[in-house]
Amino acid sequence: MDSTDMSPAGAPRKRQVSGRYHMAWVRILDGMQRHRTVRWGFYSVAIGILSGLMACAVFALLEWTSFFCLEYLAGYAVAKPAGEHLVDLVADTPLRRWVLFLLPAFGGLLSGLIVYTWAPEAEGHGMDAFIDAFHNKSGHIRTRVPFVKGIASVITLSTGGSAGREGPIAQIGAGIGSCLGRAFHLTARERRLMLLAGCAAGLGAIFRAPLGGALTAIEVLYREDFEAEGIVLCIISSVTGYAIFTAIFGHEPIFETTALPFSNPVELLFYGILALICVPFGYAYVKIFYGLRDHLFRRLPLKRVFVPALGGLLVGLLGLFAPQVLSGGYGTIQQALKGEVSAGLLLLLAALKIVATSFTISSGGSGGVFGPSLFIGAMLGGAVGQLSHEWFPTLVTQPGGFALVGMGAFFAGVAKAPIGALLMVCEMTGGYGLVVPLMFTSVVAILLSQRWSLYEKQVLNKFHSPAHRSDTVINILQTMRVKDVFRRDVPVTVLPEDMTFGQLRRLLTRTRESFFPVVDDKWGLCGILAVRDLREVIFEQHVQDLLVVGELASRPVSVEPEDNLYDAMLLFLQTGYGQIPIVDGQAGLAGLLRLQDLMEAYQQEIDKLREG
């Protein structure tokens, strides 16, 4: 009895409270809509904070799980770069080769079960999913994807899978941006910008490269273009994510390098040779990566959840002979930068890393391809630098610099992102003194590798992107005015609002027009009458003297002579009218804009552009 009495009293209160929160949320959204700069500043910072925190969680989880799996269980002491020593513990476990062999398969099995059960789009390297969401899915990424991708990628990497962090954190950050875009009811264009900001924040945070992360996010979408509209948002969110990450884990670059100034122009010849070597290795990387996926792993008579385990088993087999290719391999990159690995082993590791990464990710494992690309480039650069120094010691004095340049040049060639790659490598190593050879080698590598890309969802430029399909139409129509299109010589039949229905019927027998502006006694537009709206009463004889035109007319809509044709086109689409009245300020009704005239004018402009 008591509960029955209390529930009616409690329910309205709950509705009132929820109603107040809803109204407050609506007021916030309305206020932000009116202040564009404040709105986008808020969005960028919010995305940066959330993506930075997710990058921190992924990094910490990855470091601890890698220590537990590879060092504690398998007894393999993973080499670390100078700037990443989160776990200071030392495992006394002796090397267990059978554990090292089976770990990647176990990680692939667990990762496959998680991904294919809850979010199949989280398979693979992640960056393509981000690019596809931008071009083809209006900025939509499901809310669960960032969490599934993060967990699956940590499992893959910590158990020895050959992959990187950039794909997962790019998809995680992009997913955060997409979720916020839906929460704030943004348009497709705005969601895409939020997507870019999230990707930039994730990359800038986990690689401690705020500018490189921002530029990579807008550059990786295209092979010959970049999304300039998102640069400000990406920089704000990337800097915010970087600030969050470094406040927790420190500002030290990932890799330690000695001062590597570029002072001898003759060295550019050897850097050119490095670019020439990066090209065939890049071609092999792309072809093996997608060849194994399309012609082996996707044709196996196995359920998809088990295929990553098979890929992990093959990676474990490689790891028995060359454990350096397991996981991210950043410690080996650090050794190559310091010249601590022989040239022959560097070349071997570059080739094996291509195969190991293809086994891991092409089979459906979750991880990125940026890290392996840095590894392959560093190995190739280190080998070229050491051999050049041995043969020409007076010309090549800093062989370690070649490993650094190789990192940026190789990724630039396979990903078509030269500026982002250059800045990322400089920020990750502090090697700003090698900007000149980095630019030179990257450009040569890109020029010689135009026919392939590591990211198959990339498009050539904005003209090939569905995200920009309407830009040409909008820009053309926005430059054209109503006054330049409508025909002043065409007479307009105007109806007074007090005209009876009977008079209107007699008028219709003498004209072919089907659309009439309705005016008041002062010739002000007060309505629009379309013949299609008369179907219900057209044959009713008893109302011909009872109804007047003003009662039959629809609400007035109009354009002005200075309005652009894009706004006029939207009005045509919203109303369904074939003609819209033109009102010229104090002069009143000036004429009618016909949809046919608008389309003819647009076609003429298109023809002019094609001829020009």
C-alpha positions in Angstrom: 0.0 0.0 0.0 2.8 2.3 0.9 4.7 1.7 -2.3 1.6 2.3 -4.3 1.0 5.6 -2.7 4.6 6.7 -3.1 5.2 5.8 -6.7 2.9 8.4 -8.2 4.5 11.1 -6.0 8.0 10.0 -6.9 7.6 9.6 -10.7 6.8 13.3 -11.4 9.8 14.4 -9.4 12.1 12.1 -11.3 10.6 13.4 -14.6 11.1 17.0 -13.3 14.7 16.4 -12.4 15.5 14.6 -15.7 13.6 17.4 -17.6 15.8 20.1 -15.9 18.9 18.2 -16.9 17.6 17.9 -20.5 16.8 21.6 -20.7 20.2 22.5 -19.3 21.9 20.3 -21.8 19.8 21.9 -24.6 20.8 25.4 -23.4 24.4 24.4 -23.4 24.2 23.1 -26.9 22.4 26.1 -28.2 24.9 28.4 -26.5 27.8 26.6 -28.1 26.1 26.6 -31.5 26.1 30.4 -31.4 29.8 30.7 -30.5 31.7 28.7 -33.0 35.2 29.5 -31.7 34.3 28.6 -28.1 32.5 25.5 -29.3 35.3 24.1 -31.3 37.9 25.0 -28.7 35.8 23.0 -26.1 35.4 20.0 -28.5 39.2 19.9 -29.2 40.2 20.1 -25.6 37.7 17.5 -24.5 38.8 15.1 -27.2 42.5 15.8 -26.3 41.8 15.0 -22.6 39.9 11.8 -23.2 42.3 10.5 -25.9 45.3 11.5 -23.8 43.9 9.5 -20.9 43.2 6.5 -23.1 46.7 6.7 -24.5 48.1 6.7 -20.9 45.9 3.6 -20.1 47.0 1.7 -23.2 50.7 2.6 -22.7 50.7 1.6 -19.0 48.8 -1.6 -19.6 51.0 -2.5 -22.5 54.2 -2.0 -20.5 53.1 -4.1 -17.6 51.5 -6.9 -19.6 54.6 -7.0 -21.9 56.8 -7.4 -18.8 54.6 -10.2 -17.5 54.3 -12.2 -20.7 57.6 -11.7 -22.4 60.0 -11.3 -19.5 58.4 -13.1 -16.6 56.7 -16.0 -18.4 59.0 -16.4 -21.4 62.2 -15.1 -19.8 63.0 -12.9 -22.8 64.6 -9.6 -21.8 63.0 -7.1 -24.1 65.3 -4.3 -25.2 63.8 -0.9 -24.3 64.3 2.6 -25.9 65.9 5.2 -23.7 62.6 7.1 -23.1 60.4 4.2 -22.0 61.3 2.6 -18.7 57.9 2.5 -16.9 58.6 -1.0 -15.5 61.9 -1.1 -13.6 61.5 -4.7 -12.4 63.9 -7.4 -13.5 62.6 -10.9 -14.1 64.9 -13.8 -13.1 63.1 -16.2 -15.3 65.4 -18.2 -17.6 64.7 -18.1 -21.3 61.8 -20.5 -22.1 61.8 -20.9 -25.9 58.6 -23.0 -25.9 56.7 -20.2 -24.1 58.2 -17.6 -26.5 57.1 -19.7 -29.4 53.5 -20.2 -28.1 52.8 -16.8 -26.7 52.0 -15.0 -30.0 49.6 -17.8 -30.9 47.8 -17.5 -27.5 47.6 -13.7 -28.0 46.3 -14.1 -31.5 43.6 -16.5 -30.2 42.5 -14.3 -27.4 42.6 -11.2 -29.6 40.5 -12.9 -32.3 37.9 -14.0 -29.8 37.5 -10.5 -28.4 37.5 -8.7 -31.8 35.2 -11.0 -33.8 32.8 -11.4 -30.9 32.2 -7.7 -30.1 33.7 -5.5 -32.9 34.9 -7.2 -36.1 35.9 -3.7 -37.5 38.6 -3.6 -34.9 40.7 -6.2 -36.7 43.8 -5.3 -38.5 45.9 -2.2 -38.1 43.2 0.3 -37.3 44.4 3.3 -39.4 42.4 2.0 -42.5 39.3 1.8 -40.3 39.9 5.5 -39.3 40.4 6.5 -42.9 37.3 4.6 -44.1 35.2 6.1 -41.3 36.2 9.6 -42.5 35.6 9.0 -46.3 32.7 6.6 -46.4 30.9 6.4 -43.0 30.2 10.1 -42.2 32.5 10.0 -39.2 30.8 7.1 -37.5 32.7 4.7 -35.3 30.8 2.5 -32.9 31.2 3.4 -29.2 32.5 0.0 -28.3 35.3 0.0 -30.9 37.9 2.1 -29.0 37.7 -0.2 -26.0 37.7 -3.5 -28.0 40.6 -2.2 -30.1 42.6 -1.1 -27.1 42.3 -4.4 -25.2 42.9 -6.5 -28.3 46.0 -4.5 -29.3 47.5 -4.7 -25.9 47.0 -8.5 -25.9 48.6 -8.8 -29.4 51.6 -6.6 -28.6 52.3 -7.9 -25.1 52.3 -11.5 -26.3 54.9 -10.8 -29.0 52.8 -10.0 -32.0 54.7 -7.9 -34.5 52.7 -4.7 -34.7 52.7 -1.0 -33.5 50.7 1.3 -31.3 49.7 4.0 -33.8 46.8 2.1 -35.6 45.1 1.2 -32.3 45.5 4.6 -30.7 44.4 6.3 -33.9 41.2 4.3 -34.0 40.7 4.7 -30.2 41.1 8.5 -30.5 38.9 8.7 -33.6 36.3 6.6 -31.9 36.2 9.1 -29.0 35.8 12.0 -31.4 33.0 10.1 -33.2 31.2 9.4 -29.9 31.4 13.1 -28.8 30.2 14.1 -32.3 27.1 12.0 -31.8 26.6 13.2 -28.2 26.6 16.8 -29.4 24.3 16.0 -32.4 26.9 17.3 -34.9 26.6 17.2 -38.7 28.5 14.7 -40.8 31.1 17.3 -41.7 31.6 18.2 -38.1 31.8 14.5 -37.0 34.6 14.0 -39.5 36.6 16.9 -38.0 36.1 15.4 -34.5 37.4 12.1 -35.9 40.6 13.8 -37.1 41.0 15.6 -33.8 40.7 12.3 -31.9 43.3 10.6 -34.1 45.7 13.5 -33.7 45.3 13.5 -29.9 46.0 9.8 -29.7 49.1 9.9 -31.9 50.5 13.1 -30.3 50.1 11.6 -26.9 51.5 8.1 -27.2 54.4 9.1 -29.4 55.0 12.4 -27.6 54.9 14.1 -30.9 52.2 16.8 -30.8 52.9 18.5 -34.2 53.7 15.3 -36.0 50.6 13.6 -34.7 48.4 16.5 -35.8 49.8 16.6 -39.3 49.8 12.8 -39.7 46.1 12.7 -38.9 45.2 15.1 -41.7 47.8 13.9 -44.2 47.3 10.1 -44.0 43.7 10.4 -45.5 45.1 11.1 -49.0 48.0 10.1 -51.2 48.4 13.6 -52.7 46.5 15.9 -50.4 45.7 16.7 -46.8 42.6 17.8 -44.8 43.6 21.5 -44.1 40.2 22.3 -42.6 41.1 20.2 -39.5 44.5 21.5 -38.8 43.6 23.9 -36.0 41.4 21.3 -34.2 44.1 18.6 -34.6 46.8 20.8 -33.1 44.7 21.8 -30.1 43.6 18.3 -29.4 47.1 16.8 -30.0 48.8 19.3 -27.7 46.2 18.6 -25.0 46.7 14.9 -25.3 50.5 15.3 -25.3 50.3 17.5 -22.2 48.2 14.8 -20.4 50.5 12.0 -21.4 53.8 13.8 -20.6 52.4 15.1 -17.2 52.2 11.4 -16.2 55.1 9.8 -18.0 57.6 12.6 -18.6 58.7 14.7 -21.5 61.7 12.7 -22.6 61.7 11.6 -26.3 61.2 7.9 -26.9 64.6 7.5 -28.5 67.9 8.8 -27.4 70.3 10.1 -30.1 73.5 12.0 -30.0 73.9 15.3 -31.8 73.6 14.4 -35.5 74.1 17.6 -37.5 74.0 17.6 -41.3 77.0 19.6 -42.6 78.3 17.7 -45.6 76.2 18.0 -48.8 78.0 15.1 -50.3 76.2 12.8 -47.8 72.9 13.5 -49.8 74.3 11.0 -52.4 74.3 8.3 -49.7 70.9 9.3 -48.4 69.6 9.1 -52.0 70.9 5.5 -52.1 69.0 4.9 -48.9 65.8 6.1 -50.6 66.4 3.8 -53.5 66.7 0.8 -51.1 63.6 1.8 -49.2 61.5 1.6 -52.3 61.8 -2.1 -53.1 61.5 -3.0 -49.4 58.4 -0.8 -49.2 56.9 -2.5 -52.3 57.6 -5.9 -50.8 56.1 -4.8 -47.4 52.8 -3.8 -49.1 52.6 -6.7 -51.4 53.4 -9.4 -48.8 51.1 -7.7 -46.2 48.0 -7.7 -48.5 49.0 -10.8 -50.4 49.1 -13.0 -47.3 45.7 -11.5 -46.2 43.9 -12.0 -49.5 45.5 -15.2 -50.8 46.2 -17.1 -47.6 44.5 -16.1 -44.4 41.1 -15.2 -45.8 41.0 -18.4 -47.9 41.7 -20.8 -45.0 38.8 -23.1 -44.1 38.9 -21.8 -40.5 36.6 -19.6 -38.4 37.8 -16.1 -38.4 38.4 -16.1 -34.6 41.1 -18.8 -35.0 43.0 -17.3 -37.9 45.0 -14.7 -35.8 46.2 -17.6 -33.7 47.7 -19.3 -36.8 49.4 -16.0 -37.7 50.7 -15.8 -34.1 52.1 -19.3 -34.4 54.0 -18.3 -37.5 55.3 -15.2 -35.7 56.4 -17.4 -32.8 58.4 -19.6 -35.2 60.2 -16.5 -36.5 60.8 -15.3 -32.9 62.7 -18.5 -32.1 65.4 -17.4 -34.5 65.1 -13.6 -34.3 63.3 -12.5 -31.2 64.0 -8.9 -32.1 61.1 -8.9 -34.5 58.6 -9.7 -31.8 56.3 -6.9 -30.4 57.1 -3.3 -31.3 60.9 -3.6 -31.5 61.6 -0.1 -30.2 64.6 -1.3 -28.2 66.2 -2.6 -31.4 65.5 0.7 -33.1 67.4 2.4 -30.2 70.4 0.0 -30.8 70.4 0.8 -34.5 70.4 4.5 -33.8 73.5 3.9 -31.6 75.2 1.7 -34.2 75.2 -1.4 -31.9 73.9 -3.9 -34.5 75.9 -5.2 -37.4 74.8 -4.3 -41.0 74.1 -7.9 -42.0 71.8 -8.4 -39.0 70.1 -5.1 -39.6 69.2 -6.2 -43.2 68.0 -9.6 -42.0 65.8 -8.0 -39.3 64.3 -5.6 -41.8 63.2 -8.6 -44.1 62.0 -10.7 -41.1 60.0 -7.8 -39.7 58.0 -7.5 -43.0 57.1 -11.1 -42.8 56.3 -11.1 -39.0 54.1 -8.0 -39.3 52.3 -9.6 -42.2 51.7 -12.8 -40.2 50.4 -10.8 -37.2 48.1 -8.2 -38.8 47.1 -9.8 -42.1 45.7 -12.7 -40.2 43.4 -10.4 -38.3 45.5 -9.6 -35.3 45.0 -6.1 -33.8 47.9 -3.7 -34.0 49.4 -0.8 -36.1 51.8 -0.7 -39.0 53.5 2.6 -38.1 55.8 1.0 -35.5 56.9 -1.8 -37.8 57.5 0.7 -40.6 59.8 2.7 -38.3 61.6 -0.6 -37.4 62.1 -1.6 -41.0 63.3 1.9 -42.0 65.7 2.1 -39.0 67.2 -1.3 -39.9 67.7 -0.3 -43.6 69.1 3.1 -42.7 71.4 1.7 -40.1 72.7 -0.9 -42.6 73.3 1.8 -45.3 74.9 4.1 -42.8 77.3 1.5 -41.4 78.4 0.2 -44.9 78.8 3.8 -46.2 80.9 4.7 -43.2 83.1 1.6 -43.7 83.6 2.3 -47.4 83.8 6.1 -47.2 84.7 7.1 -43.6 85.7 10.6 -44.5 82.4 11.3 -46.3 80.0 9.6 -43.9 80.9 10.4 -40.4 77.6 9.9 -38.6 76.2 6.4 -39.6 73.6 6.5 -36.8 71.9 9.4 -38.6 71.0 7.1 -41.5 68.9 4.9 -39.1 66.9 8.0 -38.1 66.4 9.2 -41.6 65.4 5.7 -42.7 62.6 5.7 -40.1 60.9 8.7 -41.7 61.7 8.0 -45.3 60.4 4.4 -45.3 57.1 5.3 -43.6 56.7 8.4 -45.9 57.1 6.1 -48.9 54.7 3.4 -47.9 52.1 5.7 -46.3 52.4 8.8 -48.5 52.7 11.1 -45.4 56.0 12.9 -45.8 55.5 15.9 -43.5 53.8 14.0 -40.7 56.5 11.3 -40.8 59.3 13.8 -40.8 57.9 15.6 -37.8 57.0 12.5 -35.9 60.5 11.1 -36.3 62.1 14.4 -35.2 59.9 14.7 -32.1 60.4 11.0 -31.2 64.2 11.3 -31.5 65.1 14.9 -31.0 67.0 14.7 -34.3 66.0 18.0 -35.7 69.5 18.5 -37.2 68.7 15.9 -39.9 65.6 17.7 -41.3 67.3 18.3 -44.6 68.3 14.7 -45.4 64.9 13.6 -44.0 63.1 15.8 -46.4 65.3 14.8 -49.3 65.1 11.0 -48.7 61.4 11.1 -48.0 60.5 12.9 -51.2 62.7 10.6 -53.3 61.0 7.5 -51.7 57.5 8.9 -52.3 58.3 9.9 -56.0 59.4 6.3 -56.7 56.5 4.6 -54.9 53.4 6.3 -56.2 51.7 3.1 -57.4 51.2 1.5 -54.0 50.2 2.4 -50.4 50.2 0.7 -47.1 46.7 2.2 -46.4 44.3 0.8 -49.0 41.5 3.1 -47.9 43.4 6.2 -48.9 42.1 8.1 -51.8 44.1 10.2 -54.2 42.8 13.6 -53.2 39.7 15.4 -52.0 38.0 15.1 -55.4 38.1 11.3 -55.0 36.6 11.4 -51.4 32.9 10.9 -50.8 33.3 13.3 -47.9 33.9 16.1 -50.3 31.6 15.0 -53.1 29.3 18.0 -52.7 32.0 20.6 -52.4 32.1 21.5 -56.1 28.3 21.9 -56.3 28.2 24.0 -53.1 31.0 26.3 -54.1 29.7 27.0 -57.5 26.1 27.7 -56.4 27.4 29.9 -53.5 29.2 32.2 -55.9 26.0 32.7 -58.0 23.2 35.1 -57.1 19.4 35.0 -57.6 19.5 38.3 -59.5 21.8 36.8 -62.1 19.4 33.9 -62.9 15.8 34.8 -62.7 14.0 35.9 -65.9 12.5 39.4 -65.6 10.8 39.1 -69.0 8.5 36.3 -67.9 5.1 37.6 -66.6 3.9 36.6 -63.2 0.3 35.9 -62.4 -0.4 37.2 -58.9 -3.5 36.4 -56.9 -5.2 38.7 -54.4 -5.9 37.0 -51.1 -9.6 37.8 -51.3 -10.1 36.1 -54.7 -12.9 33.5 -54.4 -12.4 29.9 -55.4 -14.9 30.3 -58.2 -12.9 33.1 -59.7 -9.7 31.0 -59.3 -11.3 28.1 -61.2 -12.2 30.3 -64.1 -8.6 31.7 -64.1 -7.1 28.2 -64.3 -8.9 27.5 -67.5 -7.0 30.4 -69.2 -3.5 29.7 -67.9 -1.0 26.9 -67.9 0.7 28.1 -64.7 0.5 25.9 -61.7 2.1 28.2 -59.1 0.8 31.6 -57.9 2.1 34.1 -55.4 -0.7 35.4 -53.2 -0.6 39.1 -52.1 -2.6 41.3 -49.7 -4.1 44.6 -50.5 -0.7 46.3 -50.2 0.9 43.9 -52.6 2.9 42.2 -49.8 3.5 38.5 -50.2 1.2 36.6 -47.8 1.1 33.1 -49.3 1.8 30.7 -52.1 -0.8 28.7 -53.9 0.1 25.6 -55.9 -2.5 23.8 -58.1 -1.5 20.5 -56.5 -2.9 21.7 -53.2 -6.4 22.1 -54.8 -7.1 18.5 -55.6 -9.4 18.0 -52.6 -11.8 20.9 -53.5 -11.3 21.4 -57.2 -14.6 19.7 -58.1 -16.6 21.0 -55.1 -19.3 23.3 -56.6 -20.8 24.4 -53.3 -17.6 26.1 -52.0 -16.7 28.2 -55.0 -18.1 31.3 -53.4 -17.3 30.4 -49.8 -13.6 29.8 -50.0 -11.0 32.5 -50.8 -7.5 32.2 -52.1 -6.0 33.4 -48.8 -7.5 30.4 -47.0 -6.1 27.9 -49.6 -2.6 29.3 -49.8 0.4 27.8 -48.0 2.8 29.8 -45.9 4.9 32.3 -47.9 8.6 31.5 -48.7 10.8 33.8 -50.7 14.3 34.7 -51.7 15.9 38.0 -52.3 17.9 39.1 -55.4 21.2 39.0 -53.4 20.7 35.5 -52.0 23.1 32.9 -53.4 21.7 30.0 -55.4 22.9 27.4 -52.8 20.4 28.8 -50.3 17.8 28.9 -52.9 18.4 25.3 -53.9 17.9 24.3 -50.2 14.6 26.2 -50.2 13.5 24.3 -53.3 14.4 21.0 -51.6 12.6 21.9 -48.4 9.4 23.1 -50.0 9.1 20.9 -53.1 8.1 24.0 -55.1 9.1 24.4 -58.7 9.1 28.2 -58.3 9.9 30.6 -55.5 8.8 34.3 -55.3 11.6 36.9 -55.3 11.0 39.8 -52.9 13.1 42.9 -53.5 12.9 44.8 -50.2 10.5 47.8 -50.3 9.8 47.2 -54.0 7.9 44.0 -53.0 7.4 41.1 -55.4 10.0 41.2 -58.2 9.4 37.9 -60.0 9.7 34.2 -59.7 12.8 32.0 -59.5 12.3 28.8 -61.3 14.1 25.6 -60.4 14.7 24.9 -64.0 16.5 28.3 -64.4 18.7 27.5 -61.5 19.7 24.1 -62.8 20.4 25.5 -66.3 22.6 28.2 -64.8 24.5 25.6 -62.8 25.0 23.4 -65.9 26.4 26.4 -67.8 28.9 27.1 -65.0 30.0 23.5 -65.0 30.5 23.6 -68.8 32.6 26.7 -68.4 34.8 25.1 -65.8 35.3 22.0 -68.0 36.2 24.1 -71.0 38.6 26.2 -68.9 
